[in-house]
Amino acid sequence: MDTENIIKSRKITSKEFIYALALNTVIGISLFLAFCVIRPLAKRVYASRTYFVNELKRAPVLKKGLFSWIIPTLKITDKDILKLTNLDSYMILRTIRFQMIFFAIASVITLCSLLPINLKSSNSTDDLSNFSASPLERGSPLLWAHFSVYTVSIFIIMFFLYRESFLFIKLRQEYLIDPEYSSSSKAHTIMVCGLDGDLADESKLKSIFSALPGKIKKVTINRDASELEKIIKKRDKAVQNLEVALTKYIIRCKMHHQKFFAQKHLSRLHSLKNYSIFPKKKSIESVSPSNRIRQSSGNITVVNQNTDSIQLTPPPLPTIS
């Protein structure tokens, strides 16, 4: 079975088209609404340029409404995009815009020229494959219409690519001579790749490139650090194991220290139970009546009537016989 018969044997009914259209419509609307809901909540993702960058590069803060971002997005100009972002981001946005414009033009041309030709050549409207060029016979003069549309599409693409390339070159030159960019370090930095052997030396590279106009401030060689990363990972693992071991050792030492002093304290309390710092004294009742208190008399001498000049002679301590 050749390719033509395979194409004709595969029919696409209107029910399949409606099902696919409804499914993709639901998915598209769901993603659109999900973006509208998440956008004001995930400020770090969707609005990071409103607070995270320099004040000169900050974008205006949008309202938190679900659809409040649509009108400011449509009204923004190319000059504002270049001011708030960089040239690469601007060209990516222009590429997306070019795709939208091209497919819009191609859709209009196809619907106005090719679709009537394809429908005229088909006998059934239930099979959606008849909307394509499959109903046309090989060698039909109507195929020139498809070739013409194909040629026009190529010219449109080439025109847009030429215009965008010319605009990119112009903007790139303006961006390079801008004082803000020319004063930065990246404007005076070049990268040379594929240097091996003796050329992988900073002093030799500096002497080679010193022939260029200007002054070579610094030469840096980007070396392969994969082995160093492996060694650093081993070192980090060893440090982590050492920290764990030291932590366990400190905990055990503290527990042993507390246990030792607890046992020492308990033994000291046990020894103090049968010991008193005060000597035992005999009570008065325990003194026998037969014992006599021997005491020599003390003399009190009065020198003057003034009581401040009275001298006292203390008696000797009593002794118990």
Steps between C-alpha positions, in 0.01 A plus 500: 500500500653831390498825694198641317284202590617514861399866524162434343436196721551704816190708556462774757137548589342818624438338839872441548572859404239637740631277780861610442394865474296483821780321688767749394267791572437376853872445559585846364236678708606305811865598456402861434285521814766320705754761393260783585446356849861408579658818356417737791582228755838387362660843495849354518444317169278732296592842642861467612609793284274735692713485815800269455703702249650845491259793519588607145402155370188450711174437319179675609293306752182356354170478681396176669186448292461182299503677163671827595823395324354472149461871413848608634656211307338611176587867556869451580737639236826364363691783663362406842593136447857594407522730800370247752669189356797421278541458127473120503168504683370763263593294193332191646180699544528628144545142376179394676324803353630410153363147532159630601488744208623244247251231599219755497591604144544138390162407647325780312667407170421131547136555591443739212682313222572134575195397702245577223714306248525197727127500580410531131702190417340284775160334498463447877502757776493254788861396447720786617796372301320643196586847629863422415658430160422126515188518274708644213624256243868474419589737217197720555553864397338605827817394682662816366290693750661308785845556350429871466388529862810306605722739303327806643546361852874458441530859375310626803733309733810628319369856516439478874839336562679770300318777682560345843868435424552858385323628812705272723829621351395862543387448860811297576727781385305755703513271801877451474577872486262581783699658790333280758610184320840621377605590855425150632762224523316263265539751216880461522515123548560241229491121525742284304427127480700196393838593650712202605861426583736794532229752418317418823721740691391840629830681444535368144142593412553846641810551286316378188191718544703804604544570128133598481406866556433581861643350815461144625400529865458137593509155342302220662511138390188298558622159612322170539389486862320165489772321700511787747124474549535130583773575754292779655205261534722245677633774725149619588398143580807453721430828681141396557608163642752678723233736631272206577781317681595809703138560593461142624830528692393824669163351597666190650754711690224716644298195606809342662584827676147535638496136611839531675404810699162353587667192651753716684224718641302199619805350673571831677141522623522144627819578698344811657216304654724367784711811541430833670714811499394579859659296788272320737449685835390370833174638619459654843282215613774253427744666745526312825406697815820383669703698258602838624543801286837647569529862414742764606348835583538780254581849612322812368707813552330836481751769403265793459136578540475529126356177370698525181826450698390185682748215443370149521715203581332193358487198726670182399298234315323257730618144521289201587657252743 
